[in-house]
Amino acid sequence: MPVVFVVSRDWTLRTALRAELRERAIDALGLETADDIGKALAQGIVPSVVVIDSAELEHELPREQIANLAKQVAVLVIDSRVLPAPPIPSTERLERPITIGEIAARVLAHLTAAGN
């Protein structure tokens, strides 16, 4: 079963996307912070896709760390149309407003392309 990290302090985004992905037999883990990503990786949990709320990029997720992660797995950044974060190489930007279904569809497209 593929694993997807959903990283956001916004619990509504995190829980709604996790529920949608789990309905599609994808193991979606809700994470709040960069520390949570590090802990999951240290436990040997390797994601196939990472979905990150761009608000986290302002808090504690170093852009270099995200760029390095994006070299290994698909990273989708949910970003503001009005105040977008500076682009991060190798990531895919999804502009708000966006539905949970649209985000899930992009995750599924990446999983399918990777053969998951």
C-alpha positions, 0 to 999 in steps of 0.5 A, spaced: 500 500 500 502 506 498 504 511 503 502 519 502 504 524 507 499 530 508 503 535 512 499 541 514 497 545 521 490 546 518 487 539 521 481 540 516 485 539 510 489 534 513 483 530 515 479 531 509 485 529 504 487 523 509 479 520 509 479 521 501 485 517 500 484 512 505 477 511 501 482 509 495 486 504 499 492 509 500 495 509 507 495 517 508 499 519 514 497 526 517 503 530 519 503 537 522 510 539 522 517 538 519 519 534 525 513 529 524 516 528 517 523 527 520 520 522 525 516 518 520 522 517 515 527 515 521 522 510 523 523 507 516 516 510 513 517 512 506 512 516 502 510 515 495 508 522 495 508 528 500 503 533 500 505 540 503 501 546 505 505 552 503 503 555 510 508 550 513 514 553 508 513 559 512 514 555 519 519 550 519 520 546 513 526 548 510 526 549 502 532 545 501 529 539 505 523 539 501 527 540 494 532 534 497 525 530 498 522 532 491 528 528 488 526 522 491 518 522 491 513 527 488 512 533 492 505 537 491 505 544 494 498 547 496 499 554 495 496 561 495 494 564 488 494 571 492 501 570 496 504 564 493 511 561 496 517 562 492 517 555 487 521 549 490 525 545 484 522 539 482 515 540 486 508 541 483 504 547 485 497 546 486 493 553 487 488 555 491 482 554 491 482 547 490 478 541 492 480 535 496 478 531 490 482 535 485 488 534 490 487 526 491 486 526 483 493 529 483 496 524 488 493 518 484 496 520 478 503 521 481 502 514 484 499 511 477 505 514 474 510 511 479 507 504 478 503 504 485 
